[in-house]
Amino acid sequence: MTALRPEHDAGQDGPYEHGAYEAAGAFEAAVDQLADPLNDPLPGQHASQWSGSDGIPAEEPGRGLHRAPDQPSLAQTQGLAHSQAPQGAQTPEQTPQEWYDPEGFERDWYGQQAPAPVPRAQPVPAPVPLPPDDETVGLRTADPRHLADQALTARQPVPVPEPDLGSEPDTGPEKADPEPRTGGRAERRRAAKGRGRRRAEPRPETTASATASAAPAKPMSRVEARRAARAAKDSPAVVASRVVGELFISLGVLMLLFVTYQLWWTNVRADQYAGKETHKIQDDWAKGDRNPGAFEAGQGFAIIHIPKLDVVAPIAEGISKEKVLDRGMVGHYSEGTLRTAMPSAKKGNFALAGHRNTHGEPFRYINRLRPGDLIVVETRDAYYTYEATRTLPQTSPSNVSVIGPVPPGSGFTGPGRYITLTTCTPEFTSTYRLIVWGKMVDERPRSKGKPDALVG
């Protein structure tokens, strides 16, 4: 602390006497120590050690009042140095310095900070030249999109340069857009997608087509137009061939439908009708309505069973094709000269006819019957069992003697109780007749039950 200046005596005028108390310059040095740094004098004037503008170091505390009397003060020493310096020369102490230290202030408040890392410059890949396209072969900068595509193809990472925040944006020709951006974002995306593709080249036209397209067609005369119209029309031969072809196709379809009807649909309908007629006959027998005797044409009166062939069919009076045979029933020869005996007769030939193909075809496989095979005829009162004896594979349709009382060629020598089965042969034709003969071996009343041939 600087000592206070002593008061002068009362009545004494004049300034203080410095020499009486301290050495010369001690008071100024003390004032300099109390200088406020906020009241820094202008450059070139005397300032305190806080400003550091004149480079005067601060004296050590306590030395301003207690230095030796013969020791010059710091101000006197500096004044002497200034006086000894040549005029016009500026000493290092006279170099103006800033008293505020920003780095020290930041270090005192925020602590020691690590130095900011200096961004390392990344190597920029060399631009890859693009192949010339159809539009231009001029200079062109490397497109980053092509670099990315080539890097993906080679499966190598694409080096991306880090942005330099402190540098100014490069607006040179390398960074300029190859095309001006116009329109919205969608339009720019489409332009970017199509930038790397080659445009499809138009196919070269042939000489004839190019000539035809280049030169307009010459109008034809009336005669030429008529000739062209005639040539465009189909000739009569072509029209006739088309008509014949359509007729054949139609006939083929009709034939196919007819065959389907004959081989499949007629059997379906005949089986349905024969089944209904069989049930009707059995119901009438149960009621007692069907008495043996004369029957009307087409009326069912009996049922034939051929166990070997698994045949069960109704027997109707007459051999009418429409009323009997085409309905899946077996017809009894009972008209005119073709009249034959009934099963209940004591002597006679019980002759039957049936279809071999189509319309229920009950006699289709009678050619498989062999001597000893059984045939059973069921009536209202009894079961009549016949045994097959002989087969005539083929005979004329006009040979009516095969159904006589004693058929020639059957092996029978005299009258008896016989059965004759007739049908067409070969199959699907009516050129000849197939004959099977048999003789009765058993007559069993219905009251005694079914014969063994039907039970087994």
DRENZA-572337 format. One record per residue: z, x, y of N, C-alpha, C in turn. Coordinates in pm, whole numbers. Atoms other than C-alpha are relative to their C-alpha. Layout:
DRENZA-572337
     nup   neast  nnorth    caup  caeast  canorth     cup   ceast  cnorth
       Z       X       Y       Z       X        Y       Z       X       Y
...
***
This chain:
DRENZA-572337
     nup   neast  nnorth    caup  caeast  canorth     cup   ceast  cnorth
       0      85    -119       0       0        0       0      88     124
      10     -78    -124     -96     125      340     120     -30      87
    -118      16     -88     198     183      576     -40     -69     129
      26      72    -124     221     -38      877       6      94     117
       1     -83    -120     148     102     1216     126     -32      80
    -127      23     -76     476     148     1420     -28     -58     136
      12      59    -132     526     -54     1726      31     106     107
     -29     -94    -108     516     132     2054     120     -50      79
    -121      34     -74     811     138     2274     -33     -94     114
      20      94    -109     862    -128     2531     -16      77     131
      29     -63    -127     725     -32     2858     -95     113     -11
      94    -110      16     497     222     2712    -139     -54      -5
     139      46      -6     134     172     2789     -89     103     -68
      97     -92      61    -168     314     2625     -11     -22    -149
      23      17     144    -295     341     2273     103      72     -82
     -92     -68      90    -111     451     1971     -39     145     -13
      24    -140      23     -75     811     1899     -11      21    -150
      23     -17     143    -225     883     1562      59     127     -53
     -45    -128      50    -128    1232     1535     148       6     -24
    -143      -2      18     238    1155     1559      42     -49    -136
     -43      62     129     242     969     1227     -79      52    -116
      84     -40     113     -53    1072     1011    -111      89      50
     117     -80     -34    -354    1291      995    -111     -87      50
     112      79     -56    -670    1189     1169     -86     -56    -111
      85      67     100    -879     936      969      74     -75    -108
     -76      71     106    -597     800      759      -4    -148      22
       1     144     -26    -597     464      930    -134     -63     -39
     131      55      35    -972     414      884     -16      -9    -152
       9       4     147    -941     504      518      77    -116     -56
     -80     114      48    -672     244      477     -71    -131      27
      75     122     -30    -882     -19      650    -115     -17     -97
     110       9      97   -1171      65      423      46     -51    -135
     -50      50     128    -952      -1      122      27    -149       4
     -27     143     -12    -874    -351      251    -123     -80      34
     122      73     -39   -1234    -445      323     -34    -106    -104
      39     115      89   -1352    -781      176    -144      18     -45
     141     -16      43   -1662    -748      -41     -90    -111      45
      84     110     -46   -1780   -1088       80     -50      25     142
      42     -31    -137   -1803    -946      433     -72     134       1
      75    -126      12   -2045    -674      332     -82      20     125
      78     -24    -123   -2192    -513      645    -146      12     -30
     144     -13      14   -2559    -490      701     -34     138     -52
      38    -132      49   -2749    -205      541      -3     101     115
      -4    -107    -100   -2698     120      722     133      11      68
    -132      -6     -59   -2350      32      845     100      45    -101
    -105     -46      87   -2023     149      704      46    -116     -86
     -43     105      94   -1925     -50      396     105      55     -91
    -105     -37      94   -1649     -51      141     -59      48    -130
      48     -50     127   -1665      95     -199     -48    -110     -92
      42     113      88   -1734    -258     -348    -149     -21       9
     142      27     -14   -2078    -292     -203     -83     108     -63
      75    -111      59   -2191      46     -314    -129      28      71
     124     -23     -71   -2463      48      -47     -10     140      53
       6    -134     -54   -2361     381      106      48     104     -97
     -39     -95     102   -2232     537     -213     131      66      24
    -131     -61     -27   -1878     603      -81      91     -40    -113
     -92      38     109   -1645     614     -381     135     -35      56
    -135      43     -41   -1310     449     -356     100     110     -27
    -102    -101      18   -1014     673     -303     102     -46    -100
    -103      31      97    -748     691     -559     116     -65      71
    -113      66     -67    -460     463     -484     115      97      23
    -117     -82     -35    -171     630     -308     -31     131      64
      34    -130     -55    -365     927     -190     -35      -9     148
      36      11    -141    -458     785      150     114      36      94
    -116     -23     -86    -102     822      289      70     130     -31
     -82    -114      42      21    1124      101     -82     124     -24
      74    -123      17    -259    1381      114      54     103      99
     -50    -108     -84    -196    1713      280     -51     -16     142
      43      16    -139    -211    1727      657    -126      74      33
     121     -74     -31    -476    1990      653    -120     -42     -83
     113      44      86    -692    1805      394     -79    -106      74
      80     103     -72    -977    1612      553     -14    -126     -87
      14     130      71   -1019    1250      461    -140     -12     -61
     129      26      65   -1301    1109      252    -107     -38     101
      96      39    -103   -1466     958      555     -45     121      80
      39    -117     -75   -1453    1289      741     -92      89     -82
      84     -84      87   -1597    1468      439    -142     -56      -5
     133      61       5   -1883    1221      415     -70       9     133
      62     -16    -132   -1939    1231      785     -53     138      22
      46    -137     -11   -1964    1604      766    -127      20     -81
     121     -14      84   -2214    1576      485    -120     -64      68
     110      66     -70   -2421    1333      685     -47      83     117
      41     -80    -116   -2418    1558      982     -75     123     -42
      69    -119      47   -2529    1854      772    -136     -30     -59
     130      33      60   -2821    1667      610    -108       2     107
     108      -3    -100   -3154    1715      784     -37    -139      42
      35     129     -57   -3270    1438     1005    -127     -53     -65
     117      65      66   -3509    1194      841       6       2    -149
     -13      -4     147   -3398    1284      486     105     -98     -43
     -91     103      51   -3217    1021      278      65      54    -125
     -76     -52     113   -2949    1132       42       8    -104    -108
     -16     100     108   -2888     974     -293     106    -100      29
    -106      97     -28   -2572     818     -161     -49    -108      93
      48      99     -95   -2772     643      113     -97    -100     -64
      93      94      65   -3001     469     -145      70    -134     -17
     -68     132      11   -2919      98     -123       9     -42    -146
     -26      50     139   -2766     -34     -448      63    -138       8
     -54     136       6   -2671    -385     -549     141       7     -57
    -139      -5      49   -2302    -436     -587      23     -94    -118
     -22      99     110   -2346    -734     -834     -68      49    -127
      51     -48     130   -2393    -630    -1198     -20    -120     -92
      18     121      85   -2555    -922    -1392      29      27    -146
     -24     -27     142   -2536    -750    -1729     149      10     -30
    -144      -8      22   -2170    -668    -1691      66    -135      11
     -57     134     -13   -2095   -1022    -1573     -24     -84    -125
      31      78     122   -2272   -1175    -1873      79      52    -120
     -76     -58     111   -2095    -932    -2108     146     -39       9
    -141      38     -14   -1754   -1017    -1962      24    -144     -38
     -19     143      27   -1806   -1391    -1997     -41     -40    -142
      51      45     130   -2009   -1426    -2321      18     101    -111
     -19    -100     103   -1917   -1112    -2508    -124      84     -19
     112     -91      26   -2139    -843    -2646    -110     -75     -74
     112      72      60   -2478    -997    -2727     -92      99     -70
      95     -85      74   -2714    -860    -2987    -134      -1      71
     130      -3     -69   -3045    -748    -2847    -100     -95     -65
      98      97      52   -3317   -1009    -2883    -107      73     -78
     104     -69      79   -3564    -921    -3159    -136     -10      69
     132      -6     -61   -3896    -815    -3031    -102     -53    -100
      97      54      97   -4169   -1027    -3196    -106     104     -35
      96     -97      49   -4387    -811    -3410    -138     -64      -8
     136      56      -2   -4755    -866    -3366     -56      -3    -142
      60      17     131   -4922   -1002    -3679    -147      42       4
     144     -39       0   -5257    -863    -3783     -88    -124      -3
      93     113      -8   -5532   -1104    -3695    -117      30     -94
     110     -26      95   -5788   -1142    -3976    -133       6      73
     133     -13     -60   -6136   -1039    -3899     -80    -126     -24
      79     123      18   -6371   -1334    -3848    -106      20    -109
      99      -3     107   -6590   -1416    -4147    -128     -62      52
     126      59     -52   -6954   -1469    -4051     -42    -118     -85
      45     122      67   -7089   -1812    -4138    -149       8     -26
     145       0      25   -7428   -1865    -4298     -73     -83     103
      75      79     -99   -7692   -1985    -4057     -42    -132     -57
      42     132      42   -7773   -2352    -4074    -137     -31      60
     133      42     -47   -8080   -2553    -3982      -7     -16     151
       4      31    -142   -7975   -2610    -3623     -18     125      87
       4    -117     -87   -7923   -2259    -3480      35     123     -81
     -38    -128      59   -7896   -1894    -3573      61      89     107
     -62     -76    -108   -7720   -1789    -3252     138      47     -38
    -135     -50      25   -7382   -1626    -3217      95    -116     -13
     -99     108      23   -7090   -1830    -3339     132      66     -38
    -132     -54      31   -6721   -1763    -3353      47     -54    -133
     -55      42     130   -6522   -1791    -3670      80    -127      18
     -70     129      -4   -6396   -2140    -3734     124       9     -89
    -121      -8      86   -6033   -2151    -3855     -10     -89    -121
      11      90     117   -6126   -2440    -4085     -78      68    -111
      75     -71     104   -6385   -2223    -4264      86     110     -61
     -90    -103      54   -6126   -1944    -4296      96     -61    -101
     -93      66      93   -5885   -2189    -4457     -70     -39    -128
      74      38     122   -6153   -2318    -4698     -27     121     -87
      27    -120      79   -6249   -1964    -4802     128      55     -60
    -125     -50      56   -5884   -1870    -4848      45     -86    -118
     -35      87     113   -5822   -2173    -5070     -89      28    -119
      90     -31     112   -6130   -2086    -5276      42     127     -69
     -44    -126      57   -6007   -1730    -5326     145      -2     -45
    -141      14      36   -5650   -1860    -5381      85     111      61
     -79     -97     -74   -5512   -1623    -5117      56     -68     122
     -57      65    -120   -5275   -1725    -4838     -72      40     126
      68     -24    -127   -5429   -1752    -4497     101      51     101
     -97     -49    -101   -5250   -1535    -4237     -12     -82     127
      -3      81    -121   -5146   -1752    -3948      71      81     109
     -66     -80    -106   -5074   -1556    -3625     107     -82      69
    -109      66     -69   -4744   -1636    -3459     -35     -15     148
      33      20    -142   -4776   -1782    -3112      85      88      90
     -69     -82    -100   -4684   -1557    -2822      36     -89     117
     -44      94    -104   -4470   -1768    -2592     -10      61     138
       0     -62    -132   -4471   -1514    -2315    -137      29      54
     134     -36     -46   -4844   -1457    -2297     -74    -123      46
      80     109     -53   -5095   -1667    -2123     -98     -46    -106
      97      49      99   -5325   -1891    -2334    -135      64      21
     131     -66      -5   -5646   -1720    -2421    -108    -104       9
     109      96     -21   -5938   -1915    -2291    -134      68     -10
     125     -72      12   -6200   -1662    -2388     -96     -71     -93
     100      64      86   -6508   -1734    -2594      47     -12    -144
     -46      12     138   -6313   -1672    -2920      77    -128     -22
     -82     119      16   -6078   -1966    -2859     -67    -127      48
      67     120     -53   -6328   -2204    -2706     -44     -88    -116
      44      96     101   -6412   -2517    -2903    -150      14     -20
     145      -8      22   -6751   -2497    -3073     -74    -123      51
      65     123     -48   -6821   -2853    -2972      95     -70      95
     -90      74     -91   -6687   -3060    -2684      61    -118     -71
     -72     112      62   -6426   -3309    -2793     -22    -126      81
      25     129     -65   -6536   -3656    -2708      44    -108     -93
     -38     113      83   -6419   -3989    -2830     147       9     -41
    -137       7      47   -6096   -4069    -3015      27     100    -111
     -42     -93     105   -5906   -3888    -3288     -81     -20    -126
      79      27     121   -6096   -4060    -3572    -139      62      10
     133     -58     -18   -6430   -3949    -3426       5     152     -11
     -11    -145      11   -6310   -3589    -3395      22      43    -144
     -19     -33     142   -6193   -3592    -3757    -130      -8     -77
     129      11      68   -6530   -3715    -3877     -92     115      38
      83    -112     -41   -6701   -3448    -3669      46     129     -66
     -51    -122      65   -6472   -3180    -3816     -36       4    -147
      37       4     143   -6541   -3297    -4175    -147      33     -20
     143     -21      18   -6916   -3294    -4128     -52     129      60
      48    -122     -66   -6927   -2964    -3940     -42     106    -102
      30    -104      97   -6924   -2747    -4253    -100     -39    -106
      95      46     101   -7177   -2949    -4454    -144      17      49
     143     -12     -34   -7546   -2899    -4468     -63    -137       0
      68     128      -8   -7758   -3187    -4367    -107     -11    -108
      99      23     105   -7973   -3341    -4636    -140       8      56
     137     -16     -46   -8327   -3234    -4599     -87    -112     -52
      88     107      49   -8587   -3506    -4620     -94      52    -107
      89     -38     109   -8791   -3498    -4939    -143       9      50
     141     -10     -44   -9142   -3377    -4889     -84    -107     -66
      85     105      52   -9388   -3656    -4930    -127      60     -60
     126     -44      60   -9693   -3625    -5143    -113     -13     101
     114       1     -93  -10028   -3574    -4985     -57    -139      16
      58     135      -8  -10150   -3922    -5073      88     -93      81
     -89      89     -75   -9841   -4098    -4944       6      39     147
      -3     -42    -140   -9833   -3884    -4630    -127     -44      72
     126      43     -63  -10197   -3959    -4565      -2    -149      22
      -1     146     -13  -10145   -4329    -4630      92     -45     112
     -92      40    -107   -9845   -4343    -4399     -51      44     137
      48     -48    -129  -10017   -4140    -4132    -116     -86      52
     117      78     -43  -10343   -4334    -4128      22    -147     -30
     -17     143      26  -10328   -4713    -4093    -103     -49    -102
      88      54     103  -10476   -4918    -4378    -119     -71      64
     122      62     -51  -10833   -5029    -4326      -7    -144     -48
       8     140      44  -10870   -5407    -4330    -118     -22     -94
     105      28      99  -11064   -5536    -4631     -88    -115      46
      90     112     -29  -11361   -5760    -4608      35    -119     -88
     -28     120      76  -11367   -6112    -4750     -36      18    -146
      40     -21     140  -11552   -6006    -5064     100      90     -70
     -98     -89      60  -11309   -5721    -5127     134     -71     -23
    -125      75      19  -11013   -5953    -5076      -9     -92    -121
      16      86     116  -11155   -6197    -5334       6      80    -129
      -5     -84     120  -11208   -5917    -5583     142      46     -30
    -138     -42      21  -10854   -5794    -5530      85    -114     -53
     -75     116      49  -10719   -6147    -5583     -33     -28    -146
      38      21     139  -10920   -6182    -5905      63     105     -91
     -59    -106      81  -10795   -5847    -6031     151     -20     -17
    -144      23      10  -10436   -5949    -5957      34    -112     -96
     -26     112      90  -10467   -6266    -6164     -12      45    -145
       7     -30     143  -10412   -6260    -6541    -129     -56     -59
     123      45      66  -10715   -6286    -6760      33    -112     -99
     -24     108      98  -10760   -6585    -6998      57      51    -131
     -53     -54     125  -10689   -6361    -7296     150      26      11
    -143     -25     -19  -10354   -6258    -7151      77    -131       1
     -67     130      -5  -10264   -6620    -7076       8     -61    -140
      -1      57     135  -10366   -6730    -7427     100      72     -91
     -95     -74      83  -10167   -6453    -7590     144     -36      34
    -135      42     -38   -9863   -6555    -7389      33    -138     -57
     -24     135      53   -9904   -6920    -7495      25       6    -150
     -17     -12     145   -9945   -6824    -7860     134      62     -34
    -130     -62      25   -9644   -6599    -7846     115     -96      21
    -106      99     -23   -9430   -6874    -7695       2    -106    -110
       3      98     110   -9550   -7116    -7964      64      57    -126
     -59     -61     118   -9460   -6873    -8240     151      12      13
    -146     -10     -21   -9120   -6817    -8091      65    -137     -19
     -56     135      15   -9063   -7192    -8069       0     -44    -145
       6      37     141   -9180   -7245    -8426     104      77     -82
    -102     -77      71   -8956   -6965    -8546     139     -57      19
    -131      60     -26   -8657   -7123    -8378      15    -131     -76
      -7     127      72   -8744   -7462    -8528      17      22    -151
     -14     -30     143   -8785   -7312    -8876     142      46     -33
    -136     -46      23   -8453   -7139    -8847      98    -118       3
     -87     118      -6   -8288   -7465    -8744     -19     -89    -123
      26      84     117   -8458   -7651    -9031      65      59    -125
     -62     -65     116   -8345   -7395    -9290     151     -15       4
    -145      17     -13   -7994   -7410    -9155      41    -143     -35
     -31     140      31   -8002   -7789    -9177     -10     -26    -150
      20      28     143   -8138   -7794    -9535     104      69     -88
     -86     -77      90   -7921   -7523    -9684     149     -16      28
    -143       8     -32   -7596   -7589    -9506      44    -141      41
     -49     126     -53   -7573   -7914    -9316     -18    -116    -100
      17     108      98   -7718   -8138    -9592     108       4    -107
    -108     -10      99   -7461   -8006    -9837     132     -53      56
    -124      48     -63   -7183   -8076    -9590       3    -152       2
       4     146      -9   -7294   -8434    -9534       4     -65    -139
       2      58     136   -7364   -8500    -9908     137       9     -66
    -135     -12      57   -7025   -8368   -10015      96    -101      60
     -88      99     -63   -6854   -8591    -9761     -27    -140     -57
      32     134      50   -7041   -8902    -9882      40     -13    -147
     -35       7     142   -6995   -8820   -10253     151      -9     -20
    -145       8      11   -6625   -8764   -10204      52    -139      33
     -43     136     -35   -6585   -9101   -10032     -37    -100    -111
      43      92     105   -6783   -9276   -10307      86      16    -126
     -87     -21     116   -6570   -9118   -10580     134     -70      19
    -128      67     -27   -6249   -9240   -10417     -16    -152      -2
      23     145       0   -6401   -9585   -10373      -8     -55    -143
      12      44     140   -6492   -9610   -10742     138      -2     -66
    -133      -3      61   -6142   -9505   -10847      90    -111      54
     -79     110     -55   -5985   -9760   -10609     -43    -133     -61
      47     125      61   -6206  -10038   -10750      48     -11    -145
     -51       4     136   -6102   -9943   -11104     148     -38      -2
    -142      34      -3   -5740   -9961   -11003      23    -147      30
     -11     142     -33   -5798  -10313   -10864     -63     -90    -106
      68      79     103   -6009  -10428   -11164    -125     -69      48
     119      66     -54   -6316  -10512   -10953    -128      45     -70
     122     -51      59   -6575  -10296   -11136      -1     -31    -151
      14      33     141   -6667  -10457   -11467    -128      62     -56
     124     -57      56   -6918  -10291   -11701    -107    -106     -11
     113      93       5   -7260  -10449   -11696    -109      51      91
     111     -38     -89   -7558  -10450   -11460      56      31     138
     -43     -42    -133   -7517  -10272   -11127    -120       2      93
     106      -3    -100   -7716  -10283   -10811     -47     143      24
      55    -134     -29   -7937   -9991   -10704      85      67     107
     -83     -75     -93   -7729   -9727   -10534     147     -25     -15
    -142      31      19   -7400   -9870   -10660      61      97    -100
     -67     -93      89   -7159   -9621   -10813      81     -73    -106
     -72      67     107   -7010   -9710   -11151      70     100     -92
     -62     -98      88   -6903   -9383   -11322      13     133      73
     -23    -135     -56   -6794   -9021   -11260     -29      99    -111
      34    -103      96   -6938   -8714   -11435      82     126      28
     -79    -123      -9   -6727   -8403   -11506     -68     105     -86
      50    -116      75   -6870   -8065   -11610     102     111      24
    -109     -96     -24   -6560   -7841   -11648     -50     143      17
      46    -139     -10   -6757   -7517   -11698     -56      30     137
      62     -19    -132   -6942   -7562   -11368      86     -52     115
     -91      56    -101   -6651   -7727   -11184     -73    -106      83
      76     106     -65   -6867   -8031   -11108      71    -132     -21
     -52     136       3   -6720   -8375   -11023     -83     -79      99
      92      74     -87   -6977   -8622   -10886      -9    -145     -48
      15     141      39   -7019   -9003   -10879    -139     -27     -59
     127      42      61   -7292   -9168   -11091     -34    -137      55
      45     126     -59   -7491   -9442   -10917    -121     -53     -75
     113      64      66   -7750   -9686   -11043    -129      36      74
     129     -36     -58   -8111   -9570   -10989     -10     148      34
      27    -141     -36   -8272   -9239   -10893     -69       8     136
      58      -1    -135   -8368   -9326   -10535      45     125      75
     -32    -125     -72   -8389   -9010   -10327      85     -27     122
     -73      26    -124   -8265   -9166   -10005     136     -63     -26
    -124      74      19   -7999   -9400   -10148      98      69     -95
     -88     -57     104   -7864   -9188   -10435       2     152       6
       3    -146      19   -7982   -8831   -10475      35      75     128
     -27     -72    -125   -7977   -8723   -10105     143     -20      49
    -139      22     -40   -7621   -8855   -10078      98      77     -89
     -87     -83      83   -7488   -8606   -10331      43     -63    -129
     -38      68     124   -7464   -8852   -10620    -102      30    -110
      86     -14     117   -7613   -8834   -10970     -57    -139     -32
      65     129      24   -7870   -9109   -11046     -25     -26    -148
      24      45     138   -7903   -9308   -11370    -138     -63      -8
     133      57      20   -8257   -9378   -11496      18    -143     -52
     -21     139      40   -8251   -9760   -11501    -110     -93      52
     105      81     -61   -8581   -9879   -11353    -129      10     -84
     131       4      66   -8898   -9991   -11536      -3      72    -132
      20     -74     125   -9028   -9765   -11806      97     116     -14
     -96    -110       3   -8765   -9505   -11714     142     -49     -24
    -133      54      23   -8478   -9732   -11807      59      63    -126
     -69     -60     114   -8219   -9566   -12036     131     -73     -26
    -121      71      44   -7901   -9678   -12219     120      42      84
    -127     -29     -66   -7547   -9689   -12076      88      78     -99
     -85     -76      90   -7269   -9468   -12215      70     -88    -104
     -71      89      92   -7100   -9768   -12377     -89     -55    -111
      91      53     103   -7412   -9857   -12583      23      75    -132
     -22     -60     130   -7388   -9793   -12959    -109     101     -34
     108     -94      20   -7723   -9617   -12962     -82       8     128
      83     -17    -119   -7943   -9473   -12688      20     136      65
      -2    -128     -73   -8003   -9186   -12448      42     -29     144
     -53      19    -136   -7794   -9180   -12128     -58     114      86
      73    -102     -76   -8035   -8995   -11890      42      -4     146
     -46     -14    -138   -7924   -8864   -11546     -88     100      73
      77     -91     -86   -8098   -8686   -11252      86      37     121
     -76     -47    -117   -7958   -8479   -10966     -69     118      66
      59    -113     -75   -8051   -8220   -10698      56     133     -51
     -44    -136      31   -8042   -7853   -10785      27      80     125
     -24     -69    -128   -8059   -7734   -10425       7    -105     111
     -22      85    -118   -7946   -7897   -10099      57    -136     -41
     -54     135      17   -7788   -8243   -10058     109      -5    -108
    -113       0      94   -7474   -8158   -10251     -25      80    -127
      43     -78     117   -7671   -7984   -10535      97      -4    -118
     -93       8     114   -7455   -8117   -10825     -52      67    -126
      55     -60     121   -7696   -7984   -11095     -59     140      24
      59    -130     -33   -7762   -7641   -10941      14     101    -114
     -23    -102     101   -7616   -7439   -11228       1     -55    -143
       1      53     139   -7686   -7658   -11534     -79      92     -93
      69     -96      85   -7913   -7380   -11658      98      96     -68
    -101     -86      60   -7589   -7195   -11742      71     -66    -119
     -64      65     113   -7481   -7453   -11997     -55      55    -131
      36     -50     131   -7483   -7330   -12354      45    -101    -106
     -44      92     106   -7453   -7517   -12686     151      10     -23
    -144       7      16   -7093   -7631   -12727      74     -31     127
     -66      35    -127   -7014   -7676   -12354      11    -151      10
     -32     141      -3   -6859   -8018   -12283     -40     -63     132
      35      84    -115   -6975   -8291   -12045      74    -131     -19
     -81     120      10   -6740   -8587   -11976     -49    -101     101
      38     112     -87   -6847   -8927   -11833     118     -95       2
    -116      86     -17   -6559   -9131   -11694     -45    -136      53
      29     137     -43   -6594   -9512   -11668     131     -76      19
    -118      82     -25   -6358   -9800   -11596      86     -15    -125
     -73      30     123   -6259   -9843   -11963      28     123     -86
     -15    -109      96   -6302   -9505   -12136     -57     130      56
      56    -132     -26   -6388   -9132   -12129     -95      32    -115
     102     -32     101   -6710   -9030   -12309     -29     150      11
      18    -145       1   -6731   -8667   -12411    -125      35     -80
     125     -44      62   -7070   -8501   -12488       5     153     -16
      10    -143      25   -7145   -8157   -12628    -145      44      16
     137     -49     -23   -7449   -7961   -12502     -54      62    -128
      64     -50     122   -7696   -7880   -12779    -120      89      27
     122     -76     -22   -8023   -7748   -12634     -42     -15     146
      50      -1    -139   -8195   -7660   -12300    -149      24      -3
     144     -20     -19   -8560   -7693   -12203     -18      61     138
       1     -65    -131   -8612   -7437   -11922    -103     -58      96
     104      43     -93   -8933   -7585   -11782     -92    -100     -69
      95      99      47   -9152   -7890   -11825     -62     -70     118
      71      68    -107   -9391   -8104   -11626      81    -119      50
     -71     116     -51   -9248   -8370   -11394     -48    -132     -61
      53     123      62   -9469   -8626   -11569      39     -15    -147
     -43       8     139   -9317   -8556   -11913     124     -87      -8
    -110      95       5   -9104   -8870   -11936      57     -15    -141
     -50      13     138   -9058   -8833   -12312     133      70     -20
    -126     -73      14   -8764   -8604   -12254     120     -91      16
    -111      92     -16   -8552   -8909   -12167     -12    -119     -98
      16     107      98   -8663   -9121   -12464     122     -12     -89
    -115      19      89   -8422   -9261   -12726      23     119     -94
      -9    -122      81   -8499   -8961   -12953     -98      98      63
      91     -87     -75   -8643   -8692   -12719     -64     104     -93
      62    -105      78   -8898   -8462   -12881      38     136      53
     -40    -135     -40   -8794   -8098   -12877     147      14      23
    -144      -8     -24   -8425   -8185   -12842      76      42    -126
     -69     -31     124   -8348   -8121   -13209      63    -118     -66
     -56     120      61   -8236   -8477   -13269    -104     -58     -97
      91      52     104   -8381   -8632   -13587      -2    -151      -6
      -3     146       6   -8283   -8994   -13541      76     -57     117
     -73      61    -111   -8132   -9247   -13302     147      38      -4
    -141     -34     -15   -7786   -9173   -13174      45     -20     145
     -55      13    -136   -7568   -9156   -12864     -15     139      67
      36    -129     -61   -7721   -8882   -12652      13      -7     154
       0     -13    -147   -7714   -8755   -12290    -108     100      38
     107     -89     -49   -7999   -8593   -12091      21      23     150
     -14     -38    -141   -7965   -8403   -11761    -132      61      45
     129     -49     -52   -8281   -8341   -11549      19      44     145
      -2     -50    -138   -8332   -8139   -11228    -126      82      24
     120     -76     -38   -8598   -7939   -11041      16     148     -34
       3    -143      22   -8697   -7582   -11119    -139      53      38
    -107     -93     -39   -8745   -7311   -10995      80     -51     120
     -86      42    -110   -8480   -7325   -10725     -81     -10     130
      60      27    -131   -8581   -7458   -10384    -146     -47     -12
     132      59      20   -8898   -7607   -10535      15    -121     -93
       3     115      92   -8992   -7924   -10729    -124       3     -88
     123     -15      78   -9283   -7786   -10928      21     -44    -145
     -27      32     140   -9122   -7826   -11271     137     -66     -11
    -128      63      27   -8823   -7989   -11438      75      82    -105
     -90     -67      93   -8526   -7835   -11619      78    -109     -76
     -59     104      82   -8384   -8038   -11914     114      60     -83
    -114     -35      85   -8042   -8017   -12087      36    -124     -82
     -35     112      87   -7960   -8236   -12392     139      21     -60
    -130      -4      65   -7627   -8323   -12552      24    -125     -81
     -33     115      84   -7468   -8560   -12805     148     -32      15
    -137      45     -18   -7150   -8765   -12790      85      48    -117
     -92     -48     102   -6855   -8617   -12977     134     -71       6
    -130      68      -9   -6563   -8830   -12850     -11    -115      99
     -15     117     -88   -6491   -9172   -12696     148     -32       5
    -145      15     -14   -6141   -9211   -12555      29    -105     105
     -36     101     -99   -6003   -9526   -12391      89      59     110
     -80     -50    -112   -5840   -9474   -12054     148     -19     -25
    -142      24      30   -5516   -9619   -12191      63     118     -75
     -53    -115      73   -5481   -9306   -12408       2     128      84
      -4    -116     -89   -5513   -9071   -12112    -127      80      -3
     120     -83     -14   -5761   -8800   -12026     -24      80    -128
      30     -86     118   -5940   -8603   -12297      44     143      27
     -44    -139      -9   -5852   -8241   -12368     -87      84      93
      90     -78     -86   -6157   -8115   -12180      41     -10     148
     -42      17    -140   -6017   -8253   -11850     144      43      22
    -140     -40     -15   -5653   -8172   -11918      13     151      10
      -7    -145      -3   -5708   -7807   -11989     -56      53     128
***
